[in-house]
Amino acid sequence: MVSLATVVSPTTNGLPSVMAVKSTPIYESYLLCKERELHSKFEGCPYVLCCSGDDITMDAEGEHWCNIWLEYAAGGSLTDRIQSFGRGLPESAVRPYTKSVLLGLSYIHKKG
């Protein structure tokens, strides 16, 4: 589950005022924990969303959840962008997205 979260006191721990929070029940959290681990390796890369932290919470029913706090990408996903054009993106829009993806992959490969 992905939720939009706002920080009540943005200066606390240097967290951004708006974040995306990815959550999963603790018993299904292996992949989310792995994602958090990978984000720590790519910290500082401008082509990979920033991860601000993680925690474990408990809901009203007593179920524990694993959460990671990610940079909020207000523009939506690339899929959203493609669908908004109806018939695909024009080439002029594809170039910068392709460049960003390739630079991100290059950074990730350099980190092993």
Beta strands, then each sheet from edge to edge (+ up, - down):
strand 1: 2-6
strand 2: 18-25
strand 3: 51-58
strand 4: 64-71
sheet 1: 1+ 2- 4+ 3-
end
